[in-house]
Amino acid sequence: MRISESELALEPGVTDLALRPGHTPGGALRGQQLGKLRLGVFRARAAKLDSAAWVLPSGSLRTRSSMRWWKAVPEDAEALVECDTLLGIRDACVAGLGRSVLPALLAEGDPRLLLEEELPGGPPVWLLSAATRRADAALRRARESLSEALRRAPGVWEA
């Protein structure tokens, strides 16, 4: 298993499955929509309530079409730190360096974080495979198992 924020090309036998937020995939990809990702503004539970600081995404994260949720961050947001990964943003929030918009998949249920505001309009999340070959039985079982586990994750999907 490989976990990466980089969008990798799906290659049978190398990278067989991918989770991607965004709109309907096309081209050489096929898959199933798992649901619409729940988003929110989160901060450290121990952070000061009156803090106006934000943890901001880097320019490369901000421009990804799959991460349009960054529009919820105020234009004049005061930033103490900028991160180039979602896990970095989450960890900076946990450390009390500011609030940020996060997918609930990364923050829901984390006792160190507090949801300040739920945001509407989360992106659909797709579980994808290459359309160029038929999935073997082991890959189908892995896809079904992953799909079932993710769909059951509490608080991750919009109702």
BELUR-V425858 format. One record per helix or strand. SS is the DSSP state (hx for helix, st for strand). FROM is the first residue (numbers start at 1). LEN is the number of residues. If there is no record, write none. Layout:
BEGIN
ss->{SS	SS}
from->{FROM	FROM}
len->{LEN	LEN}
END
This chain:
BEGIN
ss->{st	st	st	st	st	st	hx	hx	st	hx	st	hx	st	st	hx	st}
from->{11	15	18	29	39	53	59	65	78	86	99	104	113	124	137	157}
len->{1	1	4	9	6	5	4	8	6	9	5	4	7	7	16	1}
END
